[in-house]
Amino acid sequence: MDLVSQNNPNEYPSTRIVSSSTIATTATTNATPTLPPSTTTPSRYENQKRRDWNTFCQYLRNHRPPLSLSMSSAVHVLEFLLYLDQFGKTKIHNNTCPFFGLPNPPAPCPCPLRQAWGSLDALIGRLRAAYEEHGGKPEVNPFGARAVRIYLREVRDFQAKSRGVSYEKKRKRPKQKVPTVPSAQQSSSSPTPRTLAAGATAASELTKKLNIMVKIISTC
């Protein structure tokens, strides 16, 4: 019977000798997972700012005629704010409404719903920042125009009268100083020289009065 040669690669594959250090390194590499690159989650403010910016750009595209961002002005910003009023959820009473100026109306009324002044003010702040982030120059920013600021101030004043609410900041009252109550140790402290002198004078006067009374009684 012929013997099979051990040099035949088909019957006995060669084995590579691996040192113990290499095995440990390979095991450590396989056991450690590869971490994905860290990604920063946008804040709630950034997400809202992006949605507001996309809404304004969509409004410009749907405008008749369509407008580009470079062609937008304060007039178009005011039109955009009036357009948003149809999606408002705040009851704004008219001047002729019997509930005008009441913060809590007792019954429903046909007055329209509008965007609250606080929501519009925050919206303009986000759009103003987004305009400059997209390459707009601060000096020509339509969201910071004087006409927009005047409009927001008028909306604030009218809604304050209509809803009977005040947007004025409350002044902080100065803290009243509480008088310090002397402790028992301070009240029971030793009398001062002035107190001792006053006590001695009063005692001498009392002694004189007693002596006079004794003489009067003895003569009677």
C-alpha atoms as one frame of an Amber mdcrd trajectory, in Angstrom:
protein
   0.000   0.000   0.000   1.380   3.332  -1.017   1.690   6.061   1.636   0.322
   9.498   0.947   3.008  12.132   1.059   2.534  14.840   3.675   3.711  17.454
   1.187   0.540  17.040  -0.852  -1.370  20.335  -0.361  -4.677  18.729  -1.310
  -4.581  16.286   1.598  -2.786  18.235   4.320  -3.167  22.031   4.088  -0.348
  23.972   5.645  -0.981  25.662   8.993   0.387  29.131   9.792   1.757  29.569
  13.267   0.280  32.587  15.034   1.807  33.984  18.153  -0.221  34.550  21.307
   0.175  38.331  21.065  -1.304  38.353  17.570  -4.272  36.284  18.757  -4.923
  38.705  21.619  -4.739  41.718  19.278  -7.104  40.102  16.792  -9.597  39.193
  19.535  -9.535  42.736  20.903 -10.080  44.203  17.432 -13.022  41.915  16.717
 -14.581  42.513  20.126 -14.490  46.324  19.855 -17.339  47.582  17.623 -16.701
  50.456  15.277 -18.555  53.535  16.548 -20.343  55.678  13.966 -19.325  59.327
  13.726 -21.107  61.474  16.290 -23.906  63.610  14.880 -25.397  66.672  16.600
 -29.188  66.660  16.850 -30.687  70.026  15.821 -32.434  71.866  18.608 -36.143
  72.575  18.651 -35.442  76.195  17.739 -33.379  75.190  14.696 -36.076  72.782
  13.482 -38.773  75.428  13.852 -36.610  78.005  12.093 -36.063  75.648   9.164
 -39.801  74.951   8.859 -40.642  78.664   8.986 -38.066  79.437   6.324 -39.396
  76.717   4.019 -42.934  78.028   4.510 -41.910  81.571   3.574 -39.999  80.360
   0.492 -43.040  78.316  -0.541 -45.179  81.436  -0.145 -42.845  83.345  -2.479
 -43.028  80.569  -5.083 -46.832  80.547  -4.959 -47.013  84.328  -5.225 -48.611
  85.850  -8.313 -46.274  86.573  -9.960 -43.706  84.269  -8.310 -40.999  86.084
  -6.383 -37.382  85.268  -5.674 -35.789  85.809  -2.305 -33.788  88.787  -3.588
 -37.001  90.452  -4.758 -38.814  90.108  -1.426 -39.335  93.230   0.652 -41.085
  94.355   3.818 -44.356  94.545   1.878 -44.197  90.845   1.091 -43.365  90.077
   4.731 -46.513  91.935   5.822 -48.548  90.040   3.224 -47.113  86.801   4.571
 -48.147  87.697   8.131 -51.682  88.523   6.992 -51.763  85.237   5.101 -50.891
  83.356   8.292 -53.829  84.908  10.157 -56.199  82.398   8.587 -54.401  79.643
  10.521 -54.537  81.456  13.874 -56.163  80.054  16.999 -56.487  83.187  19.147
 -59.861  84.938  19.441 -59.492  88.635  18.674 -62.652  90.644  19.423 -63.764
  93.488  17.176 -64.458  96.971  18.511 -68.213  96.384  18.199 -68.131  93.061
  20.072 -69.743  93.183  23.560 -66.830  91.099  24.842 -64.207  93.587  23.640
 -61.636  93.984  26.383 -62.758  90.984  28.443 -59.985  88.470  29.198 -62.489
  85.610  29.736 -65.672  86.057  27.628 -68.711  84.332  29.164 -70.094  83.169
  25.807 -68.904  82.522  22.228 -68.920  85.281  19.646 -68.456  85.476  15.841
 -65.159  87.356  16.056 -62.356  85.839  13.924 -59.374  83.819  15.026 -55.982
  85.370  14.467 -52.316  84.675  15.088 -51.315  85.817  18.550 -48.857  88.681
  18.743 -46.326  86.572  20.652 -46.308  83.933  17.909 -45.792  86.527  15.172
 -43.009  88.246  17.079 -41.151  84.948  17.584 -41.730  84.003  13.934 -40.187
  87.239  12.659 -37.185  86.710  14.920 -36.544  83.241  13.484 -37.022  84.369
   9.881 -34.734  87.324  10.412 -31.964  84.996  11.596 -32.628  82.489   8.783
 -32.429  85.228   6.132 -28.889  86.153   7.174 -27.878  82.494   7.496 -28.839
  81.982   3.839 -26.574  84.766   2.624 -28.805  87.807   3.083 -27.238  91.089
   4.167 -28.380  92.485   7.545 -28.849  96.014   6.173 -31.425  94.816   3.598
 -33.111  92.200   5.783 -36.864  92.594   5.066 -37.802  90.949   8.374 -36.016
  93.693  10.308 -37.597  96.578   8.386 -39.215  99.451  10.259 -42.611  98.749
   8.682 -42.581  95.216  10.122 -41.710  96.494  13.592 -44.521  99.059  13.454
 -46.987  96.393  12.329 -46.039  94.084  15.192 -46.389  96.923  17.688 -49.854
  97.795  16.392 -50.928  94.146  16.532 -49.678  93.928  20.111 -51.516  97.078
  21.221 -54.795  96.126  19.537 -54.755  92.554  20.842 -54.007  93.831  24.340
 -57.133  96.017  24.210 -59.240  93.374  22.501 -58.405  90.540  24.864 -58.017
  92.629  27.983 -54.452  91.501  28.610 -51.343  93.520  29.315 -48.018  92.898
  27.623 -46.149  95.379  29.806 -43.398  93.932  31.908 -44.128  93.946  35.601
 -41.665  95.904  37.659 -39.978  94.015  40.388 -40.791  95.351  43.806 -37.780
  96.258  45.907 -37.142  93.833  48.674 -38.214  95.205  52.023 -35.611  95.074
  54.722 -36.794  93.037  57.688 -35.678  94.629  60.979 -33.371  92.396  62.878
 -34.671  91.173  66.209 -32.001  91.267  68.912 -31.164  87.850  70.176 -31.592
  86.755  73.748 -27.864  86.942  74.219 -27.758  90.572  73.081 -30.745  91.590
  75.225 -29.246  89.996  78.308 -25.865  91.612  77.813 -24.311  93.771  80.534
 -25.643  97.358  80.852 -23.615 100.223  79.519 -22.097 102.920  81.791 -24.745
 105.362  80.663 -27.498 102.976  81.776 -25.821 102.523  85.143 -25.556 106.291
  85.653 -29.221 106.801  84.800 -30.217 104.044  87.212 -28.136 105.561  90.003
 -29.706 108.989  89.511 -33.215 107.562  89.624 -32.384 105.636  92.805 -31.057
 108.772  94.536 -34.157 110.749  93.593 -36.371 107.992  94.975 -34.360 107.944
  98.197 -34.816 111.711  98.658 -38.570 111.406  98.159 -38.766 108.604 100.715
 -36.810 110.652 103.296 -39.138 113.629 102.830 -42.181 111.422 103.270 -40.707
 109.908 106.436 -40.095 113.380 108.002 -43.641 114.499 107.191 -45.113 111.391
 108.797 -42.955 111.731 111.922 -44.017 115.330 112.541 -47.683 114.488 112.407
